[in-house]
Amino acid sequence: MAFNYKKLALGTFVGCFVFVLLIAIGVIVAMFIVFDQNDDYNKTYNEEVSRIVNLPEIKGVIVSDSTIKTPLTNQDAALYLLEVGFHSKLQLTDAARRAKHIRGKTSETYFNMKMLAGYSNKTYILINGKKYPLDFEKCMISKIGESPSENKGFRSRKIKYFNTTAYADSIPEAEKSRNNELKNKIYPFIDKNEYLEQFFASEKKYRLPNVILNEIIFKNGDSIYIKGKIKEGNVIAVF
């Protein structure tokens, strides 16, 4: 019996077509999943931003006749805030990389909106002519000055600490020594911020490879816009 090459060719074509079709369906499904996840993330993020924007805000002036030293730059401040974040490479599928709001991005920096606060016990916020003591370890603020001359607080320094255990082979010894010295300055805040907890985690798999800190300094007479309210005669932060 003669071998039917036409049937073989037709069968091969059908098989290839089905294979390609299945791959196409899989890619489409994966893209929908990625877009759904991104839509869910964006919806959650936008809802959180709206919630924070609508939180009560206090506008006042920092009043203090004493100062404390800031942890990163050792400057005098009536009030300082530490903004903590980390830098991460984006792990994206090809479909996600082509998404309009992600296209071209290879990494992202995430900051915790709850900033760590430090201040003298003689630091107050002047509101409508009345002085109120501070009563918070963390707070969120809505405005920061670009320079000290604006009198709205200012970012004095931005430092990125690398976890030398994660980059042991790529960081020179001198840099490791400097880095470890800087890390000692932020270790006292480890139990006050989740990113710092992860940066100093004992198990490597839970450890952040880096952490970024912005030091924000408020001097006597600076305006401050804080998400908060007055309760029992004190200014407390709200989240």
TORPA-4810 file (N, C-alpha, C, O; in nm, 3 decimals):
<nodes>
NODE_1_0.085_-0.119_0.000_0.000_0.000_0.000_0.089_0.125_0.000_0.184_0.136_0.078_M
NODE_2_0.057_0.218_-0.090_0.140_0.338_-0.101_0.120_0.428_0.021_0.010_0.442_0.074_A
NODE_3_0.232_0.491_0.066_0.227_0.581_0.182_0.161_0.713_0.141_0.199_0.771_0.040_F
NODE_4_0.066_0.759_0.217_-0.010_0.879_0.183_0.060_1.003_0.241_0.037_1.039_0.356_N
NODE_5_0.143_1.066_0.161_0.218_1.183_0.206_0.128_1.304_0.228_0.156_1.390_0.312_Y
NODE_6_0.017_1.310_0.150_-0.075_1.422_0.166_-0.139_1.423_0.304_-0.152_1.527_0.368_K
NODE_7_-0.179_1.302_0.350_-0.239_1.292_0.483_-0.137_1.328_0.590_-0.169_1.393_0.690_K
NODE_8_-0.010_1.284_0.567_0.096_1.316_0.664_0.117_1.467_0.672_0.126_1.526_0.779_L
NODE_9_0.125_1.528_0.551_0.146_1.673_0.548_0.031_1.747_0.614_0.051_1.843_0.689_A
NODE_10_-0.092_1.701_0.584_-0.210_1.765_0.644_-0.210_1.747_0.795_-0.242_1.841_0.869_L
NODE_11_-0.175_1.627_0.840_-0.171_1.601_0.985_-0.066_1.686_1.054_-0.089_1.739_1.163_G
NODE_12_0.050_1.699_0.989_0.157_1.782_1.045_0.113_1.928_1.054_0.135_1.994_1.156_T
NODE_13_0.050_1.977_0.948_0.002_2.116_0.945_-0.099_2.141_1.056_-0.091_2.241_1.128_F
NODE_14_-0.195_2.048_1.070_-0.298_2.061_1.173_-0.235_2.060_1.312_-0.272_2.139_1.399_V
NODE_15_-0.137_1.968_1.331_-0.069_1.960_1.461_0.004_2.088_1.494_-0.004_2.137_1.607_G
NODE_16_0.077_2.143_1.395_0.150_2.268_1.417_0.054_2.383_1.445_0.077_2.466_1.533_C
NODE_17_-0.056_2.386_1.368_-0.155_2.492_1.387_-0.213_2.488_1.528_-0.226_2.592_1.593_F
NODE_18_-0.248_2.369_1.575_-0.304_2.353_1.710_-0.202_2.394_1.814_-0.236_2.459_1.913_V
NODE_19_-0.075_2.357_1.792_0.033_2.390_1.887_0.050_2.542_1.898_0.058_2.598_2.007_F
NODE_20_0.055_2.608_1.778_0.069_2.753_1.777_-0.052_2.821_1.840_-0.039_2.919_1.914_V
NODE_21_-0.170_2.766_1.811_-0.293_2.822_1.868_-0.292_2.813_2.020_-0.330_2.908_2.088_L
NODE_22_-0.248_2.699_2.072_-0.242_2.682_2.218_-0.145_2.780_2.281_-0.172_2.837_2.387_L
NODE_23_-0.029_2.801_2.214_0.068_2.897_2.266_0.008_3.038_2.266_0.022_3.112_2.364_I
NODE_24_-0.059_3.074_2.156_-0.121_3.206_2.146_-0.225_3.227_2.255_-0.230_3.332_2.318_A
NODE_25_-0.307_3.124_2.277_-0.408_3.133_2.383_-0.342_3.149_2.519_-0.387_3.228_2.603_I
NODE_26_-0.232_3.074_2.540_-0.160_3.083_2.667_-0.104_3.222_2.690_-0.111_3.274_2.801_G
NODE_27_-0.047_3.283_2.583_0.009_3.419_2.594_-0.102_3.519_2.625_-0.085_3.607_2.710_V
NODE_28_-0.215_3.506_2.555_-0.327_3.598_2.578_-0.378_3.587_2.721_-0.402_3.688_2.788_I
NODE_29_-0.394_3.464_2.769_-0.439_3.442_2.907_-0.340_3.503_3.005_-0.379_3.569_3.102_V
NODE_30_-0.209_3.481_2.980_-0.106_3.536_3.069_-0.111_3.688_3.071_-0.096_3.750_3.176_A
NODE_31_-0.132_3.748_2.952_-0.140_3.894_2.945_-0.259_3.947_3.023_-0.249_4.047_3.094_M
NODE_32_-0.375_3.877_3.009_-0.494_3.920_3.084_-0.469_3.911_3.234_-0.510_3.998_3.311_F
NODE_33_-0.400_3.802_3.275_-0.370_3.786_3.418_-0.282_3.899_3.467_-0.307_3.958_3.572_I
NODE_34_-0.175_3.931_3.388_-0.083_4.038_3.426_-0.156_4.171_3.432_-0.141_4.248_3.527_V
NODE_35_-0.237_4.198_3.326_-0.309_4.326_3.324_-0.409_4.335_3.438_-0.427_4.441_3.497_F
NODE_36_-0.478_4.220_3.469_-0.572_4.219_3.580_-0.499_4.249_3.711_-0.548_4.325_3.795_D
NODE_37_-0.380_4.188_3.727_-0.303_4.210_3.849_-0.259_4.355_3.857_-0.267_4.417_3.964_Q
NODE_38_-0.214_4.412_3.744_-0.173_4.552_3.743_-0.292_4.643_3.771_-0.280_4.742_3.844_N
NODE_39_-0.408_4.610_3.711_-0.528_4.690_3.736_-0.566_4.685_3.883_-0.602_4.787_3.942_D
NODE_40_-0.559_4.565_3.943_-0.590_4.551_4.085_-0.493_4.632_4.169_-0.532_4.700_4.264_D
NODE_41_-0.362_4.625_4.132_-0.261_4.700_4.207_-0.286_4.850_4.195_-0.284_4.923_4.295_Y
NODE_42_-0.310_4.896_4.070_-0.333_5.039_4.049_-0.458_5.086_4.123_-0.460_5.197_4.178_N
NODE_43_-0.563_5.004_4.123_-0.686_5.039_4.194_-0.660_5.053_4.343_-0.702_5.149_4.406_K
NODE_44_-0.587_4.954_4.399_-0.554_4.958_4.542_-0.468_5.079_4.574_-0.491_5.147_4.674_T
NODE_45_-0.368_5.104_4.488_-0.278_5.216_4.510_-0.354_5.349_4.506_-0.336_5.435_4.592_Y
NODE_46_-0.439_5.365_4.404_-0.516_5.488_4.391_-0.611_5.509_4.508_-0.630_5.621_4.555_N
NODE_47_-0.671_5.398_4.556_-0.760_5.408_4.673_-0.682_5.452_4.796_-0.731_5.531_4.877_E
NODE_48_-0.559_5.399_4.811_-0.476_5.435_4.926_-0.435_5.582_4.918_-0.437_5.653_5.019_E
NODE_49_-0.397_5.627_4.798_-0.360_5.767_4.780_-0.478_5.858_4.814_-0.461_5.959_4.882_V
NODE_50_-0.597_5.822_4.766_-0.716_5.902_4.794_-0.745_5.905_4.944_-0.783_6.008_4.999_S
NODE_51_-0.727_5.790_5.010_-0.752_5.783_5.154_-0.658_5.877_5.229_-0.699_5.950_5.319_R
NODE_52_-0.528_5.873_5.190_-0.429_5.956_5.258_-0.455_6.104_5.233_-0.444_6.186_5.324_I
NODE_53_-0.489_6.138_5.108_-0.518_6.278_5.074_-0.632_6.332_5.160_-0.631_6.449_5.198_V
NODE_54_-0.729_6.248_5.189_-0.847_6.292_5.265_-0.829_6.285_5.416_-0.920_6.320_5.491_N
NODE_55_-0.713_6.241_5.462_-0.687_6.241_5.607_-0.681_6.384_5.658_-0.641_6.474_5.585_L
NODE_56_-0.719_6.405_5.784_-0.709_6.541_5.839_-0.565_6.590_5.841_-0.473_6.514_5.869_P
NODE_57_-0.547_6.717_5.811_-0.413_6.775_5.804_-0.402_6.894_5.897_-0.494_6.975_5.907_E
NODE_58_-0.288_6.903_5.963_-0.260_7.016_6.051_-0.148_7.098_5.989_-0.045_7.045_5.950_I
NODE_59_-0.170_7.227_5.980_-0.064_7.318_5.937_-0.021_7.399_6.057_-0.104_7.461_6.124_K
NODE_60_0.107_7.399_6.083_0.158_7.474_6.198_0.301_7.517_6.175_0.357_7.501_6.066_G
NODE_61_0.359_7.571_6.280_0.499_7.617_6.276_0.575_7.549_6.388_0.530_7.545_6.503_V
NODE_62_0.692_7.496_6.354_0.776_7.431_6.455_0.837_7.539_6.546_0.898_7.635_6.500_I
NODE_63_0.818_7.520_6.675_0.872_7.612_6.774_0.955_7.532_6.873_0.904_7.438_6.934_V
NODE_64_1.082_7.569_6.890_1.168_7.496_6.983_1.284_7.584_7.026_1.340_7.659_6.946_S
NODE_65_1.320_7.575_7.154_1.437_7.648_7.201_1.553_7.554_7.231_1.650_7.590_7.298_D
NODE_66_1.542_7.429_7.177_1.653_7.334_7.189_1.655_7.246_7.065_1.558_7.242_6.989_S
NODE_67_1.764_7.176_7.044_1.778_7.092_6.925_1.832_6.954_6.963_1.882_6.932_7.073_T
NODE_68_1.819_6.862_6.868_1.882_6.731_6.880_1.964_6.707_6.753_1.945_6.776_6.653_I
NODE_69_2.056_6.611_6.759_2.139_6.579_6.644_2.067_6.479_6.553_2.006_6.383_6.601_K
NODE_70_2.074_6.502_6.424_2.013_6.409_6.329_2.102_6.285_6.314_2.224_6.296_6.325_T
NODE_71_2.043_6.169_6.289_2.121_6.044_6.287_2.215_6.027_6.168_2.319_5.961_6.182_P
NODE_72_2.183_6.084_6.053_2.266_6.061_5.934_2.374_6.167_5.916_2.488_6.135_5.884_L
NODE_73_2.337_6.294_5.936_2.431_6.403_5.907_2.481_6.476_6.031_2.565_6.565_6.022_T
NODE_74_2.429_6.437_6.147_2.473_6.497_6.274_2.450_6.648_6.278_2.528_6.722_6.339_N
NODE_75_2.342_6.692_6.214_2.307_6.834_6.218_2.211_6.862_6.332_2.145_6.772_6.383_Q
NODE_76_2.204_6.989_6.370_2.108_7.031_6.473_1.969_7.045_6.410_1.954_7.103_6.302_D
NODE_77_1.869_6.992_6.479_1.733_7.002_6.428_1.635_7.011_6.544_1.656_6.950_6.649_A
NODE_78_1.529_7.087_6.525_1.421_7.087_6.622_1.337_6.961_6.606_1.284_6.905_6.702_A
NODE_79_1.325_6.916_6.480_1.252_6.794_6.444_1.318_6.735_6.320_1.347_6.807_6.225_L
NODE_80_1.341_6.604_6.320_1.387_6.539_6.198_1.296_6.422_6.165_1.235_6.362_6.254_Y
NODE_81_1.287_6.391_6.038_1.211_6.276_5.990_1.302_6.190_5.904_1.387_6.241_5.831_L
NODE_82_1.285_6.059_5.913_1.358_5.966_5.829_1.259_5.896_5.737_1.169_5.826_5.782_L
NODE_83_1.278_5.916_5.607_1.198_5.849_5.506_1.274_5.724_5.462_1.388_5.734_5.416_E
NODE_84_1.212_5.607_5.476_1.282_5.479_5.452_1.222_5.409_5.330_1.100_5.397_5.318_V
NODE_85_1.309_5.363_5.242_1.264_5.290_5.125_1.367_5.190_5.079_1.469_5.170_5.146_G
NODE_86_1.342_5.126_4.965_1.441_5.036_4.906_1.425_5.034_4.756_1.319_5.068_4.703_F
NODE_87_1.531_4.995_4.687_1.534_4.991_4.541_1.531_4.846_4.497_1.606_4.763_4.548_H
NODE_88_1.444_4.816_4.401_1.428_4.677_4.359_1.416_4.668_4.207_1.356_4.753_4.143_S
NODE_89_1.475_4.562_4.150_1.458_4.534_4.009_1.319_4.474_3.988_1.272_4.395_4.069_K
NODE_90_1.256_4.513_3.879_1.123_4.463_3.848_1.134_4.326_3.781_1.204_4.312_3.681_L
NODE_91_1.065_4.228_3.835_1.058_4.095_3.775_0.930_4.089_3.693_0.821_4.067_3.747_Q
NODE_92_0.944_4.108_3.562_0.827_4.121_3.476_0.825_4.017_3.365_0.930_3.974_3.316_L
NODE_93_0.707_3.978_3.327_0.691_3.895_3.208_0.705_3.986_3.085_0.697_4.108_3.097_T
NODE_94_0.725_3.926_2.968_0.736_4.006_2.845_0.609_4.087_2.821_0.615_4.201_2.775_D
NODE_95_0.495_4.026_2.852_0.368_4.096_2.833_0.361_4.219_2.923_0.316_4.325_2.880_A
NODE_96_0.405_4.204_3.048_0.400_4.316_3.142_0.496_4.427_3.100_0.465_4.545_3.117_A
NODE_97_0.612_4.391_3.044_0.708_4.491_3.000_0.652_4.579_2.888_0.692_4.694_2.873_R
NODE_98_0.559_4.525_2.812_0.501_4.601_2.702_0.384_4.688_2.747_0.334_4.770_2.669_R
NODE_99_0.340_4.671_2.871_0.230_4.751_2.922_0.269_4.899_2.922_0.383_4.934_2.952_A
NODE_100_0.174_4.985_2.888_0.203_5.127_2.867_0.263_5.193_2.990_0.357_5.272_2.977_K
NODE_101_0.210_5.162_3.110_0.256_5.229_3.231_0.385_5.169_3.288_0.439_5.221_3.386_H
NODE_102_0.435_5.059_3.227_0.557_4.995_3.275_0.669_5.006_3.172_0.786_4.995_3.207_I
NODE_103_0.634_5.027_3.047_0.729_5.021_2.936_0.856_5.101_2.966_0.851_5.219_3.001_R
NODE_104_0.971_5.034_2.952_1.100_5.100_2.971_1.152_5.095_3.113_1.270_5.122_3.136_G
NODE_105_1.067_5.062_3.210_1.110_5.059_3.350_1.175_4.924_3.382_1.119_4.819_3.350_K
NODE_106_1.290_4.927_3.444_1.358_4.804_3.485_1.368_4.792_3.636_1.401_4.686_3.689_T
NODE_107_1.339_4.901_3.706_1.348_4.898_3.852_1.253_5.000_3.911_1.198_5.084_3.840_S
NODE_108_1.232_4.991_4.041_1.139_5.081_4.110_1.191_5.105_4.251_1.252_5.017_4.311_E
NODE_109_1.166_5.225_4.304_1.201_5.258_4.441_1.071_5.272_4.521_0.980_5.343_4.480_T
NODE_110_1.065_5.203_4.634_0.945_5.203_4.717_0.978_5.272_4.850_1.078_5.240_4.914_Y
NODE_111_0.893_5.364_4.891_0.913_5.433_5.019_0.792_5.408_5.109_0.677_5.405_5.064_F
NODE_112_0.821_5.391_5.237_0.717_5.382_5.338_0.672_5.524_5.371_0.754_5.607_5.410_N
NODE_113_0.543_5.552_5.354_0.493_5.689_5.375_0.494_5.729_5.522_0.485_5.848_5.554_M
NODE_114_0.505_5.631_5.611_0.515_5.662_5.753_0.661_5.689_5.786_0.742_5.596_5.792_K
NODE_115_0.695_5.815_5.808_0.833_5.854_5.836_0.862_5.846_5.985_0.776_5.875_6.069_M
NODE_116_0.985_5.806_6.017_1.028_5.802_6.157_1.060_5.943_6.203_1.118_6.022_6.129_L
NODE_117_1.021_5.975_6.326_1.036_6.111_6.377_1.122_6.115_6.502_1.118_6.025_6.586_A
NODE_118_1.200_6.221_6.512_1.280_6.247_6.631_1.276_6.396_6.662_1.284_6.478_6.571_G
NODE_119_1.263_6.432_6.791_1.252_6.573_6.825_1.287_6.593_6.971_1.284_6.500_7.052_Y
NODE_120_1.321_6.715_7.003_1.349_6.753_7.140_1.219_6.757_7.220_1.112_6.782_7.165_S
NODE_121_1.231_6.732_7.351_1.109_6.738_7.433_1.062_6.882_7.455_0.961_6.907_7.521_N
NODE_122_1.137_6.977_7.400_1.096_7.117_7.406_1.053_7.168_7.269_1.052_7.288_7.242_K
NODE_123_1.016_7.074_7.182_0.969_7.110_7.048_0.817_7.106_7.045_0.755_7.011_7.094_T
NODE_124_0.757_7.209_6.988_0.611_7.221_6.982_0.569_7.258_6.839_0.651_7.298_6.756_Y
NODE_125_0.439_7.244_6.812_0.381_7.298_6.690_0.289_7.412_6.728_0.198_7.396_6.809_I
NODE_126_0.313_7.528_6.670_0.230_7.646_6.697_0.115_7.648_6.597_0.136_7.657_6.476_L
NODE_127_-0.008_7.639_6.650_-0.128_7.636_6.565_-0.225_7.742_6.616_-0.271_7.738_6.730_I
NODE_128_-0.254_7.837_6.529_-0.347_7.946_6.565_-0.306_8.014_6.696_-0.390_8.045_6.780_N
NODE_129_-0.177_8.036_6.710_-0.126_8.109_6.826_-0.108_8.026_6.952_-0.067_8.081_7.055_G
NODE_130_-0.139_7.895_6.948_-0.125_7.809_7.065_-0.023_7.699_7.039_-0.021_7.639_6.932_K
NODE_131_0.063_7.674_7.138_0.166_7.571_7.124_0.114_7.435_7.171_0.054_7.423_7.278_K
NODE_132_0.139_7.332_7.088_0.099_7.196_7.122_0.222_7.105_7.120_0.301_7.111_7.026_Y
NODE_133_0.239_7.021_7.225_0.351_6.926_7.223_0.326_6.814_7.122_0.212_6.785_7.087_P
NODE_134_0.435_6.752_7.076_0.426_6.641_6.981_0.412_6.510_7.056_0.465_6.493_7.166_L
NODE_135_0.339_6.417_6.995_0.319_6.287_7.060_0.313_6.177_6.954_0.209_6.113_6.936_D
NODE_136_0.424_6.156_6.883_0.427_6.050_6.782_0.572_6.008_6.752_0.665_6.087_6.765_F
NODE_137_0.587_5.882_6.712_0.718_5.831_6.666_0.724_5.823_6.515_0.832_5.816_6.456_E
NODE_138_0.606_5.825_6.451_0.597_5.822_6.305_0.492_5.923_6.261_0.401_5.957_6.337_K
NODE_139_0.507_5.972_6.139_0.406_6.063_6.086_0.415_6.068_5.934_0.511_6.021_5.875_C
NODE_140_0.312_6.126_5.873_0.311_6.151_5.729_0.297_6.301_5.707_0.213_6.366_5.770_M
NODE_141_0.377_6.355_5.617_0.367_6.497_5.587_0.336_6.512_5.438_0.367_6.425_5.357_I
NODE_142_0.273_6.625_5.404_0.228_6.644_5.266_0.311_6.744_5.188_0.301_6.750_5.066_S
NODE_143_0.394_6.823_5.256_0.478_6.920_5.186_0.617_6.925_5.247_0.633_6.923_5.369_K
NODE_144_0.718_6.931_5.159_0.856_6.945_5.203_0.921_7.052_5.116_0.900_7.054_4.994_I
NODE_145_0.999_7.139_5.176_1.066_7.243_5.100_1.179_7.187_5.015_1.232_7.079_5.041_G
NODE_146_1.216_7.263_4.913_1.327_7.224_4.826_1.461_7.271_4.881_1.566_7.220_4.842_E
NODE_147_1.457_7.366_4.972_1.581_7.420_5.030_1.549_7.475_5.169_1.433_7.502_5.200_S
NODE_148_1.652_7.494_5.253_1.628_7.548_5.388_1.561_7.685_5.386_1.488_7.720_5.479_P
NODE_149_1.585_7.763_5.280_1.531_7.899_5.275_1.379_7.903_5.264_1.317_8.006_5.292_S
NODE_150_1.317_7.791_5.223_1.171_7.788_5.211_1.103_7.775_5.347_0.983_7.802_5.360_E
NODE_151_1.180_7.733_5.449_1.127_7.719_5.585_1.009_7.621_5.592_0.911_7.647_5.662_N
NODE_152_1.020_7.509_5.520_0.918_7.404_5.525_0.981_7.268_5.553_0.922_7.164_5.524_K
NODE_153_1.100_7.270_5.611_1.175_7.146_5.623_1.246_7.119_5.491_1.203_7.170_5.387_G
NODE_154_1.352_7.041_5.494_1.424_7.010_5.370_1.498_6.878_5.384_1.538_6.838_5.494_F
NODE_155_1.516_6.810_5.271_1.592_6.685_5.269_1.741_6.718_5.274_1.796_6.775_5.180_R
NODE_156_1.804_6.681_5.384_1.944_6.717_5.401_2.037_6.619_5.329_2.144_6.658_5.281_S
NODE_157_1.995_6.493_5.321_2.082_6.394_5.259_2.003_6.268_5.226_1.911_6.228_5.298_R
NODE_158_2.041_6.207_5.115_1.984_6.079_5.074_2.098_5.978_5.070_2.198_5.999_5.002_K
NODE_159_2.082_5.869_5.144_2.187_5.767_5.152_2.129_5.631_5.115_2.020_5.595_5.158_I
NODE_160_2.205_5.558_5.035_2.166_5.422_5.000_2.266_5.327_5.064_2.386_5.331_5.035_K
NODE_161_2.216_5.241_5.151_2.300_5.142_5.218_2.286_5.008_5.145_2.175_4.962_5.119_Y
NODE_162_2.399_4.948_5.113_2.395_4.815_5.053_2.414_4.710_5.161_2.492_4.728_5.254_F
NODE_163_2.342_4.600_5.146_2.362_4.489_5.239_2.485_4.411_5.191_2.478_4.339_5.091_N
NODE_164_2.595_4.426_5.261_2.721_4.368_5.214_2.716_4.215_5.208_2.794_4.153_5.136_T
NODE_165_2.625_4.155_5.284_2.613_4.008_5.277_2.552_3.965_5.145_2.576_3.853_5.098_T
NODE_166_2.474_4.055_5.083_2.411_4.022_4.954_2.503_4.053_4.837_2.493_3.991_4.731_A
NODE_167_2.596_4.150_4.857_2.686_4.190_4.748_2.832_4.170_4.789_2.918_4.251_4.755_Y
NODE_168_2.859_4.064_4.860_2.992_4.043_4.919_3.103_4.042_4.815_3.214_4.087_4.843_A
NODE_169_3.076_3.992_4.695_3.180_3.978_4.594_3.199_4.102_4.509_3.298_4.113_4.437_D
NODE_170_3.107_4.197_4.517_3.114_4.312_4.426_3.145_4.444_4.495_3.162_4.546_4.428_S
NODE_171_3.153_4.445_4.628_3.180_4.568_4.701_3.322_4.566_4.757_3.359_4.473_4.828_I
NODE_172_3.404_4.668_4.726_3.541_4.675_4.778_3.542_4.679_4.930_3.445_4.722_4.993_P
NODE_173_3.652_4.635_4.989_3.664_4.629_5.135_3.644_4.767_5.199_3.578_4.779_5.303_E
NODE_174_3.702_4.871_5.137_3.689_5.006_5.194_3.542_5.049_5.196_3.497_5.113_5.291_A
NODE_175_3.469_5.013_5.089_3.328_5.048_5.081_3.247_4.970_5.184_3.152_5.022_5.243_E
NODE_176_3.286_4.843_5.205_3.218_4.761_5.306_3.234_4.824_5.444_3.138_4.830_5.521_K
NODE_177_3.355_4.869_5.474_3.382_4.928_5.605_3.299_5.055_5.625_3.239_5.074_5.730_S
NODE_178_3.296_5.141_5.522_3.218_5.264_5.530_3.071_5.232_5.541_2.998_5.294_5.618_R
NODE_179_3.027_5.133_5.464_2.886_5.096_5.463_2.841_5.044_5.599_2.734_5.079_5.648_N
NODE_180_2.925_4.960_5.660_2.892_4.904_5.792_2.888_5.012_5.898_2.808_5.006_5.991_N
NODE_181_2.976_5.112_5.885_2.976_5.223_5.979_2.846_5.302_5.968_2.788_5.343_6.069_E
NODE_182_2.800_5.323_5.844_2.674_5.394_5.824_2.555_5.313_5.876_2.461_5.369_5.932_L
NODE_183_2.561_5.181_5.856_2.451_5.096_5.901_2.432_5.103_6.052_2.320_5.089_6.101_K
NODE_184_2.542_5.124_6.124_2.532_5.134_6.269_2.444_5.253_6.311_2.383_5.251_6.418_N
NODE_185_2.439_5.355_6.226_2.359_5.474_6.257_2.210_5.445_6.248_2.130_5.508_6.319_K
NODE_186_2.171_5.352_6.163_2.029_5.326_6.145_1.980_5.203_6.222_1.860_5.180_6.231_I
NODE_187_2.073_5.125_6.278_2.033_5.004_6.349_1.937_5.033_6.465_1.846_4.954_6.489_Y
NODE_188_1.955_5.144_6.540_1.861_5.172_6.650_1.715_5.185_6.607_1.625_5.177_6.691_P
NODE_189_1.691_5.205_6.477_1.554_5.223_6.430_1.494_5.094_6.375_1.385_5.095_6.318_F
NODE_190_1.565_4.982_6.392_1.527_4.856_6.327_1.386_4.811_6.362_1.316_4.758_6.276_I
NODE_191_1.344_4.832_6.486_1.212_4.782_6.528_1.100_4.883_6.500_0.987_4.862_6.543_D
NODE_192_1.132_4.990_6.429_1.032_5.094_6.404_0.991_5.103_6.257_0.904_5.182_6.221_K
NODE_193_1.054_5.020_6.172_1.023_5.026_6.030_1.038_4.887_5.968_1.139_4.820_5.991_N
NODE_194_0.939_4.844_5.890_0.940_4.710_5.833_1.053_4.690_5.732_1.108_4.580_5.723_E
NODE_195_1.089_4.794_5.657_1.198_4.781_5.561_1.332_4.761_5.632_1.416_4.684_5.587_Y
NODE_196_1.351_4.832_5.743_1.474_4.815_5.820_1.480_4.676_5.883_1.587_4.616_5.891_L
NODE_197_1.365_4.626_5.927_1.361_4.491_5.982_1.405_4.389_5.877_1.480_4.296_5.907_E
NODE_198_1.357_4.408_5.753_1.394_4.316_5.646_1.540_4.332_5.605_1.606_4.235_5.567_Q
NODE_199_1.592_4.455_5.612_1.732_4.482_5.577_1.827_4.410_5.674_1.932_4.361_5.634_F
NODE_200_1.788_4.406_5.801_1.872_4.343_5.903_1.825_4.201_5.938_1.866_4.146_6.040_F
NODE_201_1.740_4.143_5.855_1.687_4.009_5.883_1.800_3.907_5.897_1.898_3.911_5.822_A
NODE_202_1.785_3.816_5.993_1.889_3.715_6.017_1.896_3.612_5.905_2.003_3.561_5.874_S
NODE_203_1.781_3.580_5.845_1.780_3.483_5.735_1.797_3.555_5.602_1.724_3.649_5.571_E
NODE_204_1.893_3.509_5.523_1.929_3.578_5.399_1.813_3.588_5.301_1.800_3.688_5.231_K
NODE_205_1.727_3.486_5.297_1.618_3.486_5.198_1.515_3.595_5.226_1.440_3.633_5.136_K
NODE_206_1.511_3.647_5.350_1.417_3.754_5.383_1.483_3.892_5.380_1.418_3.992_5.406_Y
NODE_207_1.612_3.897_5.349_1.690_4.018_5.365_1.680_4.108_5.241_1.695_4.060_5.128_R
NODE_208_1.654_4.237_5.263_1.656_4.332_5.153_1.801_4.360_5.113_1.887_4.372_5.201_L
NODE_209_1.830_4.370_4.982_1.968_4.394_4.940_2.014_4.537_4.964_2.134_4.563_4.965_P
NODE_210_1.920_4.629_4.985_1.958_4.768_5.010_1.845_4.839_5.083_1.732_4.791_5.089_N
NODE_211_1.878_4.953_5.137_1.776_5.038_5.199_1.816_5.182_5.173_1.934_5.216_5.177_V
NODE_212_1.716_5.268_5.146_1.741_5.408_5.114_1.680_5.496_5.223_1.565_5.475_5.262_I
NODE_213_1.756_5.593_5.271_1.706_5.683_5.373_1.720_5.828_5.330_1.826_5.870_5.284_L
NODE_214_1.611_5.903_5.344_1.613_6.048_5.327_1.599_6.111_5.465_1.507_6.078_5.540_N
NODE_215_1.689_6.199_5.498_1.682_6.271_5.626_1.621_6.408_5.601_1.672_6.486_5.522_E
NODE_216_1.511_6.437_5.669_1.440_6.563_5.652_1.450_6.643_5.781_1.415_6.595_5.888_I
NODE_217_1.499_6.766_5.770_1.528_6.848_5.887_1.432_6.966_5.897_1.409_7.038_5.799_I
NODE_218_1.377_6.985_6.016_1.295_7.102_6.045_1.367_7.186_6.151_1.409_7.135_6.256_F
NODE_219_1.380_7.314_6.122_1.442_7.408_6.215_1.332_7.487_6.288_1.216_7.484_6.249_K
NODE_220_1.372_7.555_6.392_1.281_7.644_6.463_1.225_7.748_6.365_1.301_7.816_6.296_N
NODE_221_1.091_7.760_6.359_1.028_7.856_6.269_0.983_7.798_6.137_0.918_7.867_6.058_G
NODE_222_1.016_7.672_6.109_0.973_7.609_5.984_0.824_7.573_5.988_0.773_7.531_6.092_D
NODE_223_0.757_7.589_5.877_0.618_7.543_5.864_0.617_7.392_5.845_0.710_7.335_5.788_S
NODE_224_0.511_7.328_5.893_0.497_7.184_5.875_0.351_7.152_5.841_0.258_7.209_5.898_I
NODE_225_0.335_7.061_5.747_0.203_7.016_5.705_0.196_6.867_5.736_0.252_6.785_5.662_Y
NODE_226_0.128_6.831_5.842_0.132_6.694_5.892_-0.008_6.635_5.892_-0.106_6.702_5.926_I
NODE_227_-0.017_6.508_5.855_-0.143_6.437_5.865_-0.164_6.403_6.013_-0.101_6.312_6.066_K
NODE_228_-0.253_6.477_6.076_-0.270_6.457_6.220_-0.390_6.531_6.274_-0.468_6.591_6.200_G
NODE_229_-0.403_6.525_6.405_-0.511_6.596_6.472_-0.470_6.625_6.616_-0.372_6.570_6.667_K
NODE_230_-0.545_6.711_6.679_-0.517_6.746_6.818_-0.604_6.659_6.908_-0.727_6.657_6.894_I
NODE_231_-0.540_6.588_6.999_-0.613_6.501_7.091_-0.556_6.516_7.231_-0.436_6.497_7.254_K
NODE_232_-0.644_6.549_7.323_-0.607_6.567_7.464_-0.490_6.663_7.481_-0.402_6.642_7.564_E
NODE_233_-0.491_6.769_7.399_-0.390_6.873_7.412_-0.260_6.845_7.342_-0.169_6.928_7.348_G
NODE_234_-0.247_6.729_7.273_-0.124_6.695_7.200_-0.154_6.682_7.051_-0.267_6.654_7.012_N
NODE_235_-0.053_6.702_6.969_-0.064_6.674_6.826_-0.024_6.529_6.803_0.089_6.490_6.833_V
NODE_236_-0.117_6.449_6.750_-0.089_6.309_6.723_-0.099_6.286_6.572_-0.173_6.355_6.502_I
NODE_237_-0.023_6.189_6.522_-0.025_6.156_6.379_-0.140_6.063_6.348_-0.178_5.981_6.432_A
NODE_238_-0.197_6.076_6.229_-0.301_5.982_6.183_-0.252_5.916_6.054_-0.180_5.976_5.975_V
NODE_239_-0.295_5.792_6.036_-0.254_5.714_5.918_-0.375_5.656_5.847_-0.360_5.587_5.746_F
</nodes>
